[in-house]
Amino acid sequence: MGNISQNNKRIAQNTFLLYVRMFITLTVSLFTSRIVLEKLGVEDYGIYNVVAGLVSMFTFMNGTLATGTQRFITFSLGENNFKKSKLTFSTTLIIHIILSLIIGIAIFVGGLYFLKEELVISADRMDAAYWVFYCSVLTVMLNITQVPYMASIIAHEDMSIYAYMSIFDAVAKLGVAYALVIVDVDKMKLYAVLIALVQVCDVFYYRYHCIRKYKECHFEVRFDKPLAKEILQFSSWNIFGCTSVLFNNQGFNILLNIFYGPVLNAARGISNQVNNVASQFVGSFQTAVNPQIVKYYAEKDIERMNRLIYHNARFSGLMILYIMVPLMIELPFLLSLWLGKYPDDTVFLTRIILIQTLIASMSRSVVMGIHAIGKMKMVNLLAGTTLLLSLPISFVLFKMSISLEIVMVITLLPWFIETFIELTLMKKYVGLSRRKFYIQSYGIIILIGGIMCIPLLVISSYMNEGYIRFLVNMSISTVLGGILIYCFGITANMRVIINDKIKSLINK
C-alpha cells in the first residue's frame, strides 16, 4: 500500500512540474507566435511549416527506436538492474548514432529532390526554404542521438528538468521573436538559424544533466548484440505504426500544399499551435503516468496496470475536454485577439485537429500498455494500415474536388478504428475490458462534453462575439465543467481525497 501511495505521489508531483513547464511555454508561445506570423508573413510561415514537416517525415525510423529505447530503459529500471540499464543505454546510443548518419544521408538525397520538384514554393523564396531545410536537418540529426538521454529522464521520472529547461526555452524563443523585429535581414533565414541554435542548446544541456545525474548515462563503447536484436525486433514492428502516424500528419500537410498552396499550410500551422496547447495540457499528465504502466508490467502486476490504463484514458480525455469546449466555441474571437488577421479555414482546421487530439490522447495509455507487453506486430500492422489509408483516400477525394471540410471529417474515422484495434489486442493479451474502457472514457466524455456545450451554444446564439461573451462562456464552462468532472468524471476515492483536502484547508 505504501508503494502505491508513493507511486501516486510521484505521479502527482511530476504532473505538477510538467504543468509548470507547459504554462511557461504556452504563455511565451502565444506572444511570440503572433510576432513570428506578422514578421514572416503568411506565405513564409506556411513555407517554414511545410519544409520543416518534410524533414521530419524522414525521421519515422527514429520514432520507432525512440519508443523501443524508452520501453527497454524503463523496463530495466523497473527490474532494479543497474548493470542492464547501463548496457541498454550504451547499446541504444550506438544504434542512434548510426541511425542519425543514415537518416541524414536519406534526407539530403530524398528531401532535397522533393523540395525542388514537388513542393509549391515561389522561386524567389526557394533560397530561404533551403536555409530552413539545412537547419532542420542539423537539429533532426542531433535529436536522434538525444533519444537515449531523454528516455533516461522519463524512465527516472525526473520531470523537474523539463520545467527548468522551459524557462530557458521561453526566454530564448522570446529573444528569437525580438531578433525578427530589430534585425534587418531575410526573416525566414534568421528564424530558421536562431530556432536551430535554441534546439542545439537544449540538446547539449539535457546531455550534461543526464551524464551528471544518472550513472548509467556514462557512455561506454559496449554493444550487446542480443539486446540490440531484441530492441530492433521490438522497434521493427513499430516502424510501420510510427510511419503511419507521421505520414498521416505530415503527409496531409504536403497534400494541402500541393492542392491549396502555402497559405493553407500557414492555416494548418496556426491550428497546430492551438492544438499544442491542448496536447501539452494532457501530455504532461501522460508523461508522468506512462513509466508506471511499464513498471507495473515489469513487476507482473497486471490488475494495477489495467486500472491505471482506464484512469489514464479518462483523465486525459477530461483534461482536453475541459479546455477544448470553450476553446472551440470562442475560437474565432481568440484567434483574432491572438493574431489579428489569420488565414481562412484556420478555425475549421483547428476544430478538427482538436477532436483528433482528444481521440488519440485517450488511446495513448492503451498503446503504452501494448508497448509494456512488447507484442508489437499485430497492433502496428492493423492500426498502422488504418491510419495510413487516410492519406491515399484524401488524395483521391481532393482529385475529385471534394470539399476540404468533408475530407477533414473523413480523416477522423481511422482514429476511432485504431482505438478499437488496440483495445481488442489488449483484451487478448491481458484481459483489458473494451466495454469498461468505452464506458469509463468515451461515455463520460460524451456526457460531460454534451452538457457543457448546451449553455455555451445558447449564450453564443444570443450574444455578439467579444470580451463579454468570452468571459461569460469561460466562467460558465469553468464552473459547470468542474462540477460535472467532480460528480461524474473522477472516482469515489478521489472525491474523498478532494473533500478531505477542502476540509483541511477550511479548518486551517
N, C-alpha and C positions, 0 to 999 in steps of 0.2 A: 504493500500500500504506500509505503514511504517512497519507493522508487517511482510509482505512478505520479504521486504528488510532485516529486522533484522534476519529472519529465514535463508535467503540465506547467509548472512554474517556469521552466526553461523556455518552453514554447511561448508563454505569455511575455516573458522578458525580451526574447528575441523578436517577437512580433512588434512590441512597443518600439524597440530600437530601429527596426526596419521601417516603421511608420514615421519616425523622426526623419529618417533618410528620405522617405517619399515626399513628405511635406516640404522639406528644404528644396529638393529637386523640382517639385511641382511649382512652388512659388516663383522660383527663378525662371523656369522654362516658360511659364505663361507670360512673363515680362519680356524675356529675350526673343521668344518666337515671333512676337509682333514686330520687333525691330528687324529680325532676320528677314522676314517676309517682305517688309517695307523696303529694306536696303537691297535685297537681291532682286526683288520683283517677282511676279507670278511665274514668268517663264523660267527664269534661272532657278527659282525654288523647286519647280517641277523637274527640271533637268537634274538638279542635285539629288533629288529623291530617287529618280529612276536609275541614274548611273550607280549610286551607292547600293541600290537594291539589286542591280545587275551583278555587281561584285559579290554581294552576299549570297547570291544563288549558287556560286561555286563552292560555298563552304558547307554544303549539305553533309559531306562525309565527316567534317569536324563535329557537326551537331550530333551525329550518331556516336562518335567516340567520346564526346563530352558526356553523354548520357551514361555510357558504359563506365567511363572513368569515375563519375560521381557515384555510381552504384557500387563499384568494387572497393573504392576507398572508404565509403561509408560502411560497407559490409564488414571490412576488416577491422574498423574501429568498433563496430558492434560486437565483434568476437573478442575484443580486447587483445589483439595480436599485433604488437608493435613491429615485430620483425616483418610480418606480412604487409603491414601498412607501408613500411619504408621501401620494401621491394616493389610493391604496387605503384608507389609514387614514381620511383626511378624508371620503372618499365614504361609507365604511361607517358612520362615526359619524353623519353626517347622516341616513342611512337608518334607523339605530336610534333616533335621537331622534324621528323621525316615527312609527316603529313603536310606540315607547313611548306616545305620545299616543293612537294608535288602539286599542292593546290596553287601555290604562287606561279608555277610554270603554266598550269592549266588556265589560270585567269588571264595571263598575258597572251596566250595563244587564242583561246576561245573568246574571252571578254573583249579584247581589242577589235576582233573581227565583228562581233555583234554590235559594238559601239559604233563602228564606222559604217556598217552596211544595213543594219536593221532599225536602230532607234531613230525616231523623228526628232532631230536636233538641227537647228539652223546652222549654216556654215560659219557664221561669224561668232557662234558660241561653242564651236567644236573644240577650240583650243582650251577654253576654260573647262569643258567637260573632261578633257584628258587630265587636267590637274586633279579634278575630283576622283577620277579613276585611279591614278597613281597613289594618291594619298589614301584612298580606301584600300588598295592592295596592301600597302605597308601596315596599316592597322589590323587588317584581317590576318596577315601572317603572324604578327605579334600576338594577337588574341588567340590564335590556335595553340601556340606554345604556352599560353597562360592557363589553359583549361585545368591541368592537374593542381595548380595553385588555388584556383577558385573552388575546385572540388574539395580541397582540404579545408578551406574556410567554412564551407557549408557543412561538411561532414562533422567538424568540430562544433558546429552551431555557434560560431563566434561572429555574431552579427553586428557587434559594435563597430567593427572596422568599416562596414558599409555606411554607417551614419557619419563617421569621421570623413571618409572619402567624399561623401556627398557635399560636405561643406566646401571642400576643395573644388569639386566639380562645379558647384553652383557659382562660386566666385570666379573660376576660370572661364566658364561659359558667359558669364556676365561681362568679363573682360573682352571676350571674343566679339560680343554684340557691340560693345563700346568701340572696339577697333574698326568695325564696319562703318561706324558713324564718322570717325575722325580721320581715317587713313584713306587717301585718295588714290586707290589702285583698283584693279578689277575685283569687285566684291566677292564673286564666287570663288575665284582663285584664293583670295585671302581667307575666306571662310573655310575652305577645304583644308588649307595648310594648318590653320590655328586649331580646328577641331581635331585634326590628326595629332597635333602636338599635345593637346589635353589628354587624349586617349593613351598616348605613349607614356606620359607621366603617370597616369592611373596604373598602367600595366606594371611599371617598374616599382611603384610603391607597394602594390599588393605582393609582389615577389619578395621585397625586402621584409614585409610583415610576416609572411609565411616562413621564410628562412630563419628569422629571428625567433619566432614563437613556437613552431612545430618541428620537432626533431626529425620526423620522417620526411620533411621537405628539404633536408640537406642532401642534395643530389649526389649520387654515386653512379659511376658508369657500370651499372648492373642491369642485365636484361634477362628476365626469366621467360624462356620460350613457352613453357606450358601455360604460365599465367597470361602471357601475351596472346597466345592462341585462344584461351578462354575469353579474354576481353574482346578480341576481334570477332570470335564467333557470336558473342552476345551482341556486339555492335553491328555485325554484318546484316543480321536480320532487321536491325533498326535503321539501316541505311535507307531502305525503301520508304519507311514511315516518315522519317525526317525529311527526305527529299519531297515527299508528297505534300507535307505541311508547308515547306519552303516554296515549292512551285505553286501551291495553291494561293499563297500570299503575293510573292514577288512576281510570279508568272502572270497573275491577273493585272498587276501594275504595268507590266510590259504590254499586255493586251490593250489596256486603256491608252497607253502611249501610241500604239500602232493605229487604233481606231479613232481616238479622240485628240491626241496630241498632248504636249506637256502641261497645258492648262489644267486638264483633268487630273494629271499626276500631282499637280500642286494641291488640288482639292482633296485628293486622297491622302497626300502628305499631311495636310492640316487635320483631316479626320483621324489619321493615325496618332497625331499629337494629342487630340482629345481622348482617344481610346487609351493612350498610355496612362492617363490619369486613372481610369478605371482598372486597367491591368496592374498598375503598380499598387493600387489600393488593396487588391486581393493577393497579388504576387508576394507581397511582404509576409502575409499570413502563411501562404503555402510554402515559401522558402523556409520558414521556421518549423513547419509541421512535417514536411516531406522526409527529412532524415529519420524521424521517429518511425515512420512507416517501414522503412528499410530495416531499421534496427530491431523492431518488433518481429519482423520475419526472420532475421538472423537469430533471434532468441527463441524462435518457433512458437511465438505467442500469436497464433492466427486470429483468435477471437478479438483480442485487443487491436490488432491491425485492422480487421474489418470494421470495428466500431469507429476507429479513427478515420477510416475512409468515408463512412457515412457522414460523420460530423464535419469533416473537412469539405466535402462536396456541398453540404447545406450551407455552412457558414460562408464559404467562398461565394456562393450564389447570392446570399443575403447582403454581403458586403458590397458587391457590384450593384445589386438592385437598389440599395439604399441611396446611392448617388446617381444611378442610371435613370430612375424615373423622373425626378425633377430636371435632370440634365437634358434628357431627350425632349421634354416639353418646352423648356426655355432655351433650347439650343440656338435658334436664330438670334435672340437677344444677346446671349452670352458671346457668340461669335462676333457680333457687331461691336460689342463692348471691348472684346479682347483684341480683334484685328482691324476693326473699322470696316474696310472693304474686304471681301473674300470671294473666291471663285464660285460660280454656280455649281449646284449639285453637292456642295460640301455638307449641307445639313442632312440630305438623304444618305450620302455615303457614310457619314458618321453614325447615324442611327443604325444602319445595317451592321456596321463593324462592331458597335456596342453589343448588339444582340448576339453576334458570332462570338464575341469575347465571353459573354455570360454563359453560353452553351459550353464553350471549350474549357472555361475555368472550372465548371462543375464536374467535368470528366477527368480533370488533371490528377485528382487523387487516385482514381481508378487506374490511370496509366502508371502512376508511381507504384501502385500495388503490383502491377504486372512486371515492372522493372525490378522490384524487390524479389519476385519469384524467379525471374530470369528466363521465362519462356517467351521469347520474342518473335518466333517465326509467324504464327498464325495472326497475331494482332497486327503486325506490320503489313503482311500480305493483304489481309482483308480490309482493315481500316485505311491503310495507305492507298490501296486501289480506289476506295470510295472517295477519298479526298482528291486524288489525282484526276479522277474522271471529270471533276467540275471544270477543269481548265479546257480540255477539248470541247466539252459541251458549250462552255461560254464562247469559245472561238466560233463555233458553228452558229450559235444564236446571234452573235454580233454580225457575222457574214449575212445572216438572214434579215438584218436590220431590225431585230427585236430590240425594244427599248432598254436602256440601261437599268431602269427601275425593275423591270421583270427579271432581267438576268441576275441582278444582285440578290433578289429574293430567292431565286432558284439556287444560288450558291450557298444558301444556309442549310439546305436539306442534307448534304453529305455530313455535316457536323452532328446532326441528330443520329444519323445511321452509324457513324463512327462510335458514338457513345454506347449504342445498343450492342455493337460487336464487342467492345471492350468489357461490358458488363457480362455478356454471355460467357466470355472466356474466363473471367474472374469467378463466375459461378461454378464453372467446370474445375478450376484449379483449387480454389479454397472455400467454395460454398457461399460466396457473396450473393446476397439475395437481390435480384433485379427489382422485384416488386417493392421491397423495402427501400431500395435506393430511389426509385422514382417517386414513391410517396413522400419520403423524407427530404427530397431535394426538389424535383420538378413540381410536385404537388404543393409544397409550402411556398415555393417561389411564385407560382401562378396565382395562388390565393392572395398572398400579401401584395404582389405587384398589381393585381387587378383592383384590389380595394384602394391602394394608394393612388392609382390613376384617376379614379372616378371624380373626386373633388377637384383635382388639379385641372382636368379637362373641362369641367363645368366652369371653373373660375376663368380659364383661358378663353372660353367662348363668350364670356360677358365683359371681360376687362381687356383694354388695349395693352399691347406689348410695351413694357417699360419697367422702371425700377420698382414701382409699387406692386405691380403684378408679380414680378420676380420675388420680392421679399415675402409677399403673401403666400405664394406657392412653396417657397423654400421653408417657411415657418410651418405650414400645414404638413408638408412632406416629412420634415424632421420629427415633428411630434407624433404624427399618425404612424409613420414608419417605425419609430422607436417603440410605440405601444404594441403594434402588430408583431414586431420581432420578439418583444418580451413575452407576449401571450402565446404566439404560435411558432416562432422561429427557433427558440432556444429550448434546451432540455429542462426537465423539472429540477435536476440537480443544479444547473446553472442559475435558475431562478432563485433557489435557496441561497446560493453564494452571493448573488447580487443583493438580495434582501438583507442578508447579514451585513454586507458592506455598507448599505444605506443606513441601517440601524446603528452601526458602529459610528458612522460619520455624524448622525444626528445626536447621538449620546455625547460625542466629543464637543 
